[in-house]
């Protein structure tokens, strides 16, 4: 698939078939995580691969939409704050940015091999941290179901370039 097709056809899937994800496809998605650029290439993240059938109850407490637990797998990217690069001039730790880039790479890789995903940032943080047994230096940043979609895309209007691009002369 051409890259422009991957980003054009990707949508937030809010319904999944019960079909298992092939190991080769899961490995392809996880490989994309290792290729994601991170600050100073520190790679301060973990990717949790969660079996939905085994953890449906816990996952449902983290995010309540029924379709969230329909896919066979849920992925979570966790930022390792103490291992991330921090800008020395203002103290900004970029662990959350790195984790977001990692999730984006995985989601685009999933689209490339015919799998559906949906960025989930509106989850219950403390339920997630408790379930994943995270310490104070670890932060769950994003979740996504991973599986074969069983839902049509919703209309998602996009802004025109002139609404967000600023050219500096």
N, C-alpha and C positions, 0 to 999 in steps of 0.2 A: 504494500500500500504506500502511496506517496505521502510524505509528511503532511502536506496541506489537506489531504483527504482525512488523515488521522485526526487532525485538529478541527476540521469542519464537521465530521460525522460524529465525533464524541459528544455525548450528552449525559446528563445525570439520570442514571437508570433507577427507577423507583418501583421495580418489580422484577423478580428473578425466577428462573426455572430451577428445579431441584437437581439438575444435572451436575455431576462432579466436574471439577476443573482438572484437566490433564496435567500431570507433573511437568511436562515439557513447557507448557504455557505458564504455569506458576513460576518455574525457574526463570523463564524469559522475563517475566514481570519483576522478579527479585533481582535479576542481573541488572535491569535498568536502574534499580536503586543504587547499586554499586558504582554506576557510571555518572550519577548526579553530581554536579559541581557543588562543593561546599567551601566555606571560608577557609583559606590556607590549606585546603584539602584535608582538614582534620577528620572529616566523616563522623561527626558527633551524633550518631543516631543508632537506633535499633528498629527493626521492623518485626512486629509481632504478627505471626500467621495463626489465626484463631479458627479452630474448627467450630463452625456455627452450631452443628447438631449437638456437640458435646457441651456447648456453653451458651445455649439459647437464652436461658433465664438470666444469666449475668449480663449478656449483651443487651437484652431488652431493658435492663435497668439503666444501662449507659445511654441508650438512644431508643426511644419508644416506638418509632414507626415500625409497623409489622413487616414491611418489605426489607428492613435492615437485616433481619435474620432469615430471609428466604434464600439468599445465596449460600453456597456451601462453605465459603471462606469470608472472614472479615480480616482486613489488614489494618494495623495501627502503626503509625510512625511516631516514635518516641524520641524526643530531643534529649541529648545528654549535655545539660547546661555547663557542667564543669569541664567538659572536653571540647567545647566550641571556642572558636576565635571570638575575641572581644576587641572592639575598636578601642585603641588606647586613648584617643582624643576625647571620647565622650562616654566610654564605658558601656556601649551597646553590645550586649551579647547576642550573636546572630544564630543561636541554636534553633529558634523557631523558624527563621528564614531558611536555614539549611534543611530542616525537616519538611518544610512546605515544598521545596524544590524536589526532594526525594519522592514525596507523594505524587507530585506532578509527573515526574518521569515514570513512575509505576503506572499511573492512570493512563498515560498516553501509550505505554507499552501494552497495557491490557487491551486498549482499543485496537491496536495494531494486530492483535491475534484474536479478535472477535469476542472479547470479554467485556462485560459491562461493569461500571463502577459509579460511585456517587460520593463526592467530597462530603464528609460529615465533620463539621467544626462545632456544631451546636449540641454537643454531647455533655453529659454530666461528668465533670472533671473528677470529682471525688470518688464516684462509683468506678470510673475508669482506672484511676490510680490504685484504688483498693483491689480491684480485680487483677490488674497487671502486677501488683505488688511493687510499685515504684517507690524509689526513695526521693528525698528532697532535691536531688540534682537531676532527676528525670522528669520529663513532662510529656504527657500524651498530647500531641498536637493535632493530628487528623486521623480519622477512621475512614474506611471505605469497604462496602461489601465488594466481593469479587466473584463474578459468576456470569452465566448466560442470561442476558436480559429477556424479560417477558413484559415489557412496557414500552409504549411509544414515547418518543420525546415530546416535551411540552414546547410551546412557542417561547423562544427566548430572544427577544429583539436585541440588537446590538447597536451601540453608538457608532456614528460616523467618525472618521478620523478627526475631522475638525472640531469635534466635541471634546477630545482628550489629548490631542497632539499639540505640543507647544514647540515651535521652532525658535531657537535663540539665534539672533543675528549678531 
